[in-house]
């Protein structure tokens, strides 16, 4: 009783999600550090290497649908433990590949499937189910782990890969297994509060005999972040027939396409511009630092404005500014300025996706809808970005056209997200 009164368990879930997303995204967002060494050792083209990254992201997106579905039905611990086993095995085996098909199998399929089980769908949805009025700051705080993980792992892996890129994958595999297994067992073992007769944020539901018979009684009474009316939860069929869901899918698919294209290729691009290898790797860490500020800001800001779509638009605009600066990043200083703007803006993506879904469609199907949205955003958009970027480089010998496409996309969605309609209470 004393623990519940002093610290609501939902904040332990936030801590667990923070650390787990840190190792998940830190490990995957640092992949750009491996592009040049693998290309030099095997003579593989950028498009061959990019295809592995794209396959991993596509598998991650598909896996997010299933992990989100499972999360609406069980505690996240088991899902995460399965994922940690698959992802760690994939990372370790990638260090021993000698041909593209082996690389696609270990990194593309195993790492993708495993990481989807302890990625933003499972972590973000787990946090979202424990909170109502503070959902924005809770999800924003948890997603800061993505930036912290990138900030810590980027220079560390840059140092390890200087000696051997194979040791880099071994290090990542062991780290994922040890950290995720421990945190899943310790902090992610409980189901959301509504399954225990509680409202999110620890509030006991008022006695109501007419609702006490149904397991959805507390969920039916949850406050929406944008509406204070009591509503029945939407069905998945209703969500997928709603044009607002598909607008979110379009905007975030394009945003993540640009994001992942840049993440996978920015280190190789910087090295091509004559920037020191360690400085190029460190730019990923600096981008992670900037994203920490962005996640805190956008999570906090979304709780204080009439509609979270305006926070999302600002995030896309900041990414566009960063993408424009990257096109002229011919020195370490300009590269770091790019990382500041782009990192701050991309920091909006992880918190804003579940917040906008919860605002528009409620909590009852958050895990499943978030999984499907992640499939389109990460699976389709995220997988297309790196591959398209690699093909453009192999065709034209530079990233100029790729960066121009990314900038154009980000400008378009900055305004497109603003037509997203607010939630209309269902009857």
C-alpha positions in Angstrom: 0.0 0.0 0.0 2.8 2.4 0.9 4.5 2.0 -2.5 1.2 2.6 -4.4 0.6 5.8 -2.4 4.1 7.2 -2.8 4.8 6.2 -6.4 2.2 5.1 -8.9 3.4 1.9 -10.7 2.9 3.6 -14.1 6.1 5.6 -13.5 8.1 2.4 -13.1 6.6 1.4 -16.5 7.9 4.8 -17.9 11.4 4.0 -16.5 11.4 0.5 -18.0 10.2 1.8 -21.4 12.8 4.6 -21.3 15.7 2.1 -20.8 14.4 -0.5 -23.2 13.8 1.9 -26.0 17.2 3.3 -25.4 19.0 0.0 -26.1 16.5 -0.9 -29.0 16.7 2.3 -30.9 20.3 3.2 -29.9 21.4 -0.1 -31.4 19.4 0.3 -34.6 19.9 4.0 -35.2 23.7 3.5 -35.0 23.6 1.2 -38.0 25.0 3.9 -40.2 28.4 3.4 -38.5 28.6 0.0 -40.0 27.9 1.0 -43.6 31.3 2.1 -44.7 33.3 -0.7 -43.0 31.1 -3.4 -44.4 31.2 -1.9 -47.8 35.0 -1.7 -47.8 35.5 -5.3 -46.5 33.0 -7.1 -48.8 32.9 -4.7 -51.7 29.1 -4.4 -51.4 27.4 -1.4 -52.9 25.4 1.1 -50.7 22.1 -0.3 -52.1 23.0 -3.9 -51.1 23.8 -2.8 -47.5 20.8 -0.5 -47.5 18.5 -3.3 -48.5 19.4 -5.1 -45.2 18.5 -2.1 -43.2 15.3 -1.7 -45.1 14.4 -5.3 -44.6 15.0 -5.0 -40.9 12.7 -1.9 -40.7 10.0 -3.6 -42.8 10.1 -6.7 -40.6 10.0 -4.4 -37.6 6.9 -2.8 -38.9 5.1 -6.1 -39.7 6.1 -7.4 -36.2 4.7 -4.3 -34.6 1.2 -5.3 -35.8 1.4 -8.6 -33.9 3.2 -7.3 -30.9 0.6 -4.5 -30.6 -2.2 -7.1 -30.9 -0.6 -9.2 -28.2 -0.1 -6.2 -25.9 -3.9 -5.5 -25.8 -4.2 -9.0 -24.3 -1.2 -9.6 -22.0 1.5 -8.0 -20.0 4.5 -6.8 -22.1 7.1 -8.9 -20.2 6.7 -12.1 -22.3 6.6 -10.2 -25.6 9.8 -8.4 -24.7 11.7 -11.5 -23.6 10.9 -13.2 -26.9 12.0 -10.2 -28.8 15.3 -9.8 -26.8 16.2 -13.4 -27.6 15.6 -13.0 -31.3 17.2 -9.6 -31.7 20.4 -10.5 -29.7 20.8 -13.6 -31.8 20.4 -11.6 -35.0 23.0 -9.0 -33.9 25.6 -11.6 -32.9 25.1 -13.7 -36.0 25.4 -10.6 -38.2 29.0 -10.3 -37.1 29.8 -13.7 -38.8 28.0 -13.2 -42.2 30.0 -13.5 -45.4 27.3 -13.0 -48.0 24.3 -10.7 -48.6 21.7 -13.4 -48.1 23.1 -14.3 -44.6 23.1 -10.6 -43.7 19.5 -10.2 -44.8 18.5 -13.2 -42.7 20.3 -12.3 -39.5 20.0 -8.5 -39.5 17.0 -8.0 -41.8 14.7 -10.7 -40.4 15.9 -11.8 -36.9 16.8 -8.3 -35.7 13.7 -6.8 -37.2 11.3 -9.3 -35.8 13.0 -9.3 -32.4 13.2 -5.5 -32.0 9.5 -5.1 -32.9 8.7 -6.9 -29.6 10.4 -4.3 -27.4 10.1 -1.2 -29.6 8.0 1.9 -29.6 4.7 0.0 -30.1 5.0 -2.2 -27.0 6.8 0.5 -24.9 4.8 3.5 -26.0 1.4 1.7 -25.8 2.3 0.2 -22.4 3.0 3.7 -21.0 -0.1 5.2 -22.7 -2.4 2.6 -21.1 -1.3 3.7 -17.6 -1.9 7.5 -18.0 -4.7 9.9 -19.0 -4.1 13.6 -18.2 -0.3 13.2 -18.0 -0.1 10.9 -21.0 1.9 13.4 -23.1 4.7 13.9 -20.6 4.8 10.2 -19.7 5.1 9.0 -23.3 7.5 11.9 -24.0 9.7 11.0 -21.0 9.8 7.3 -22.0 10.7 8.1 -25.6 13.6 10.2 -24.4 15.3 6.9 -24.0 15.6 6.7 -27.7 17.8 9.8 -27.8 19.8 8.8 -24.7 20.5 5.4 -26.2 21.6 6.9 -29.5 23.7 9.5 -27.7 25.6 6.9 -25.6 25.9 4.1 -28.2 27.0 6.2 -31.2 30.5 7.3 -29.9 30.9 4.0 -28.1 30.2 2.0 -31.3 32.3 4.4 -33.3 35.3 3.5 -31.1 34.6 -0.3 -31.2 34.0 -0.4 -35.0 37.4 1.3 -35.5 38.9 -1.9 -34.3 36.4 -4.3 -35.8 32.8 -3.9 -37.0 32.2 -7.6 -36.1 32.9 -6.8 -32.4 30.4 -3.9 -32.7 27.6 -6.4 -33.5 28.7 -8.8 -30.8 28.6 -5.9 -28.3 25.1 -4.9 -29.3 23.8 -8.5 -29.2 25.0 -9.1 -25.7 23.8 -5.7 -24.4 20.3 -6.2 -25.8 19.9 -9.7 -24.2 21.2 -8.7 -20.7 19.4 -5.3 -20.5 16.0 -6.1 -22.0 15.7 -9.4 -20.2 16.4 -7.8 -16.8 14.1 -4.8 -17.3 11.3 -6.9 -18.7 11.3 -9.2 -15.6 11.6 -6.3 -13.2 9.5 -3.4 -14.5 7.3 -4.5 -17.3 5.5 -7.5 -15.7 2.2 -5.8 -14.8 -0.9 -5.4 -17.0 -2.6 -2.0 -17.3 -4.6 -0.7 -14.4 -8.0 -1.1 -16.0 -7.6 -4.8 -15.8 -7.3 -4.5 -12.0 -10.3 -2.3 -11.6 -8.4 1.0 -11.5 -8.3 4.1 -13.6 -5.0 5.1 -15.2 -2.9 7.2 -12.7 -4.1 5.1 -9.8 -7.6 6.5 -9.4 -10.2 4.1 -8.1 -13.4 4.0 -10.2 -16.6 5.1 -8.7 -19.0 2.3 -7.7 -21.4 1.7 -10.4 -23.4 -1.5 -10.3 -24.5 -1.2 -13.9 -21.0 -1.4 -15.2 -19.4 -3.7 -12.6 -20.3 -6.8 -14.6 -18.2 -5.9 -17.7 -14.4 -6.0 -17.8 -14.5 -2.8 -19.9 -16.2 -0.7 -17.2 -13.1 1.3 -16.4 -12.0 1.7 -20.0 -15.4 3.0 -20.9 -14.9 5.9 -18.4 -11.4 6.9 -19.4 -10.9 10.6 -20.2 -9.6 11.4 -23.6 -6.8 13.9 -23.8 -8.9 16.0 -26.1 -12.4 15.2 -24.8 -13.8 14.9 -21.3 -16.9 12.9 -22.3 -17.6 9.3 -21.4 -17.5 7.1 -24.5 -17.6 3.5 -25.6 -14.3 2.3 -27.0 -14.1 2.2 -30.8 -13.8 -1.1 -32.6 -10.9 -1.7 -34.9 -13.2 -1.7 -37.9 -14.4 1.8 -37.0 -10.8 3.0 -36.7 -9.7 1.6 -40.1 -12.7 3.1 -41.8 -11.8 6.5 -40.4 -9.9 8.8 -42.8 -8.0 10.4 -39.9 -6.2 7.1 -39.3 -5.0 7.0 -42.9 -3.9 10.6 -42.8 -1.8 9.8 -39.8 -0.4 6.8 -41.6 0.5 8.8 -44.7 2.1 11.7 -42.8 4.2 9.5 -40.5 5.1 7.0 -43.3 6.6 9.9 -45.2 8.3 11.4 -42.1 9.9 8.1 -41.1 11.0 7.5 -44.7 12.9 10.7 -44.6 14.2 10.0 -41.1 15.5 6.5 -41.7 17.1 7.5 -45.1 19.1 10.1 -43.3 19.9 8.0 -40.3 21.3 5.1 -42.3 23.3 7.2 -44.7 24.4 10.4 -42.8 27.6 8.9 -41.4 28.7 7.6 -44.9 27.7 11.0 -46.4 29.7 12.9 -43.8 32.8 10.7 -44.4 32.4 11.3 -48.2 32.5 15.1 -47.4 35.9 14.7 -45.8 34.6 14.8 -42.2 36.6 12.7 -39.7 35.1 9.3 -39.1 34.8 9.7 -35.3 33.2 13.2 -35.8 30.7 11.7 -38.3 29.8 8.9 -35.8 29.5 11.5 -33.0 27.0 13.5 -35.0 24.5 10.6 -34.4 25.1 11.0 -30.7 24.6 14.8 -31.0 21.4 14.2 -32.9 20.3 11.9 -30.0 21.0 14.7 -27.5 18.9 17.1 -29.5 16.1 14.5 -29.8 16.0 14.3 -26.0 15.1 17.9 -25.8 12.5 17.4 -28.5 10.8 14.5 -26.8 10.5 16.4 -23.5 9.3 19.5 -25.3 6.7 17.8 -27.6 5.4 15.6 -24.8 5.0 18.6 -22.5 3.7 20.8 -25.2 1.0 18.4 -26.4 -0.5 18.4 -22.9 -0.9 22.2 -23.0 -2.4 22.9 -26.4 -5.9 22.4 -27.9 -4.8 19.8 -30.4 -1.6 17.8 -30.5 -1.5 18.0 -34.3 0.1 21.5 -34.0 3.0 20.0 -32.0 3.4 17.4 -34.8 3.5 20.0 -37.5 6.2 21.9 -35.6 8.2 18.7 -35.3 8.0 18.1 -39.1 9.1 21.7 -39.8 12.2 21.4 -37.6 13.1 18.2 -39.4 12.8 20.1 -42.7 15.1 22.8 -41.5 17.6 20.2 -40.5 17.3 18.4 -43.8 18.0 21.7 -45.6 21.1 22.3 -43.5 22.4 18.7 -44.2 22.5 19.4 -47.9 25.3 21.9 -47.2 27.1 20.0 -44.4 30.6 20.2 -45.6 32.2 20.7 -42.2 31.8 19.2 -38.7 30.3 22.5 -37.4 27.5 22.5 -40.0 26.9 18.8 -39.5 26.3 19.4 -35.8 24.0 22.3 -36.5 22.0 20.0 -38.8 21.9 17.4 -36.0 20.5 20.0 -33.6 17.6 20.9 -35.7 16.8 17.5 -37.2 17.2 15.7 -33.9 14.9 18.2 -32.1 12.2 17.8 -34.8 12.5 14.0 -35.1 12.1 13.8 -31.3 8.4 14.6 -31.9 7.7 11.4 -33.8 7.8 8.7 -31.0 5.7 10.6 -28.5 3.2 12.2 -31.0 2.2 9.0 -32.8 0.5 7.3 -29.7 -0.7 10.7 -28.4 -2.5 11.5 -31.6 -4.0 7.9 -31.8 -5.2 8.1 -28.2 -6.7 11.6 -28.8 -8.6 10.5 -31.9 -9.5 6.8 -31.1 -9.1 6.3 -27.3 -7.1 3.7 -25.3 -9.2 0.5 -25.9 -7.4 -0.5 -29.1 -4.3 1.6 -28.7 -1.9 -1.3 -28.9 -3.3 -2.7 -32.1 -3.8 0.6 -33.9 -0.3 1.8 -32.9 1.0 -1.5 -34.3 -0.7 -1.0 -37.6 0.4 2.7 -37.8 3.9 1.6 -37.1 3.7 -1.0 -39.9 3.0 1.8 -42.3 5.3 4.4 -40.8 8.3 2.2 -40.0 7.6 -0.9 -42.1 6.6 0.8 -45.4 8.1 4.3 -45.1 11.1 3.4 -43.0 12.1 0.5 -45.1 11.7 2.5 -48.4 13.9 5.4 -47.2 17.3 3.8 -46.8 16.9 1.6 -49.9 15.8 4.5 -52.1 18.7 6.6 -50.8 21.2 3.8 -51.5 19.9 3.3 -55.0 20.1 7.1 -55.7 23.7 7.1 -54.5 24.7 4.1 -56.6 23.0 5.7 -59.7 24.3 9.2 -59.4 27.4 8.9 -57.1 26.0 11.4 -54.5 23.2 11.9 -52.1 22.0 15.3 -53.5 18.8 14.0 -55.1 18.0 11.9 -52.0 18.4 14.9 -49.7 16.2 17.1 -52.0 13.4 14.4 -52.0 13.6 14.3 -48.2 13.3 18.0 -47.8 10.3 18.2 -50.2 8.5 15.4 -48.3 9.0 17.1 -44.9 7.7 20.5 -46.1 4.6 18.8 -47.5 3.7 16.9 -44.4 4.3 20.0 -42.2 1.1 21.4 -43.7 -0.7 18.2 -44.4 -1.0 17.1 -40.8 -2.9 20.3 -40.0 -6.0 19.1 -41.8 -6.3 16.2 -39.3 -9.8 16.5 -37.9 -10.4 16.4 -34.1 -12.1 13.5 -32.3 -15.9 13.3 -32.6 -17.4 11.4 -29.6 -19.0 8.1 -30.8 -22.6 7.4 -30.0 
